[in-house]
Amino acid sequence: MSVQSVTLNLPETVYEQIQRAAVKTKRRVDDIMVEAVAAVAPIADSAPKNLRSVLAQMAYLNDAALWQAARTTMFSAQREGLQHLHDKQQREKLTTEEQVEEQALVSLYRETLLIRAQAAVLLKMRGYSIADPEQFAPIE
């Protein structure tokens, strides 16, 4: 893979934030910068606006926090509620309130998947094997 050199003028506060992240994670500033840019590039246009910043900032998390994010799931009550609403929707029409609840739970499900996927991408970039499904067993 070829490497491109880029000169980037950052506000001091942004650079200090990156520097602190590098110290916390015991990594080089260059590595944090590359990871941050690589993490944001694929989500810049495709992720929901409310999640773009959260997903981009995940590059600053340490490995343990990323593993925790990779294992994040909806609460069992939320999963069961969504399943109940989907089952009911197969049998009959949902009420307006149920439709609103179902849409909120579907949005939460999608956000959870995006966070897990972003964490997996970042862990893979850091050299971890993410092929073992046992590593991603949810923590409840």
Residue, then its C-alpha position, 0 to 999 in steps of 0.5 A: m500500500s502506498v503512503q501519501s504525506v499530508t501537511l495538516n494545520l490543526p487548531e491547538t485544542v484539537y492537536e492537544q486532544i489527539q496528543r492526550a489520546a496518544v498518551k492514554t493509548k500509548r500510541r504515536v500521534d501519527d497512528i491516532m491521526v491515521e486511524a481517525v481519518a480512516a475511521v471517519a472516511p467511510i461514515a462521513d456520508s452514510a451514517p446518520k447525522n446524530l451518530r457521525s461525531v460519536l463514530a468518529q470519536m471512537a478512534y480516540l478510545n483505548d482498546a478495552a473501550l473499543w472491545q466493550a463497544a464491539r460487544t454492545t447490545m440492546f437491553s433484553a427488554q428492548r430486544e424482546g419488545l422489538q420482537h413482540l412488535h414485529d410478531k404483532q405486525q405480522r398478525e395485525k396492524l400496529t397502533t400509532e403508539e406501537q408504530v412509534e415505539e417500533q421505529a424508535l427500537v429499530s433506530l436504536y438497533r441500527e445505531t447499536l449495529l453501527i457502533r459495533a461495526q465501527a469498533a470492529v473496524l478500529l480493532k481490526m486496524r489496531g491488529y486484533s483478530i475479529a474473526d472469532p465470534e466468541q470475542f463479540a459475545p454480548i456482555e449483559 
